[in-house]
């Protein structure tokens, strides 16, 4: 195998294989992953504030974490339905 073919294969595995396995394009996968990352960063910020000031953000952190969990859970349900 020449270097060009190896790079092409490595590039595919690095950038496209996982999104295609999930039935997504590269950019739709990126959007989904970044949305979840933003929710998690927001959850960290509000939970740190909540730890110091318990009356602030009493349910916001858990709501954000549940949203991310729900997003991933829906993805797994979609995969199960595709298999069945």
C-alpha positions in Angstrom: 0.0 0.0 0.0 1.4 3.4 -0.9 1.5 6.4 1.4 -1.3 8.2 -0.4 -3.7 5.3 -0.1 -2.7 4.8 3.6 -3.4 8.5 4.3 -6.7 8.3 2.5 -7.7 5.3 4.6 -6.5 6.9 7.8 -8.3 10.1 6.9 -11.5 8.2 6.3 -11.2 6.3 9.6 -10.3 9.5 11.5 -13.0 11.8 10.1 -15.8 9.9 8.4 -16.1 6.3 9.6 -17.8 7.0 13.0 -20.3 9.6 11.6 -21.3 7.3 8.8 -21.8 4.4 11.2 -24.2 6.6 13.1 -26.0 7.5 9.9 -24.8 11.1 10.0 -22.7 13.4 7.8 -19.5 14.8 9.1 -21.0 18.2 9.8 -24.3 16.9 11.3 -22.2 14.8 13.7 -20.1 17.8 14.5 -23.2 19.9 15.2 -24.6 17.2 17.5 -21.3 16.7 19.4 -20.7 20.5 19.8 -24.3 21.0 21.1 -23.7 18.4 23.8 -20.3 19.8 24.6 -21.9 23.3 25.1 -24.6 21.9 27.3 -22.0 20.1 29.5 -19.8 23.2 29.8 -22.8 25.2 30.8 -23.7 22.5 33.4 -20.2 22.7 34.9 -20.4 26.5 35.2 -23.8 26.5 36.8 -23.0 23.6 39.1 -19.8 25.3 40.3 -21.8 28.5 41.1 -24.5 26.3 42.7 -21.9 24.7 45.0 -21.0 28.1 46.4 -24.4 29.7 46.3 -27.0 26.8 46.8 -30.0 29.1 46.1 -28.7 29.8 42.6 -29.4 27.4 39.7 -31.2 24.9 41.9 -32.2 22.7 39.0 -30.4 24.1 36.0 -27.3 21.9 36.2 -29.3 18.7 36.5 -31.7 19.8 33.7 -28.7 20.4 31.3 -27.2 17.0 32.2 -30.6 15.3 31.7 -30.8 17.0 28.3 -27.4 15.6 27.2 -28.4 12.1 28.6 -31.7 12.3 26.7 -29.8 13.3 23.4 -27.6 10.2 23.7 -30.4 7.9 24.8 -32.5 8.9 21.8 -29.5 8.1 19.6 -29.3 4.6 21.0 -33.0 4.1 20.6 -32.7 5.2 16.9 -29.9 2.7 16.4 -32.0 -0.1 18.0 -34.9 0.7 15.7 -32.7 0.6 12.6 -31.5 -2.9 13.6 -35.0 -4.2 14.2 
